[in-house]
Amino acid sequence: MKKKKKKKIKRRKKKKKKKLDDFKNKNLKLFF
């Protein structure tokens, strides 16, 4: 169970990073 929880957290972190990348991309588009 603990291992599964850790994996879930890692997956969530990846999703957050993707969101941040999307946000950065949007900002870049808006900037240019």
PyMOL commands that set and color helices and strands:
alter all, ss='L'
color gray80, all
select helices_A, chain A and resi 2-31
alter helices_A, ss='H'
color red, helices_A
deselect
rebuild
show_as cartoon
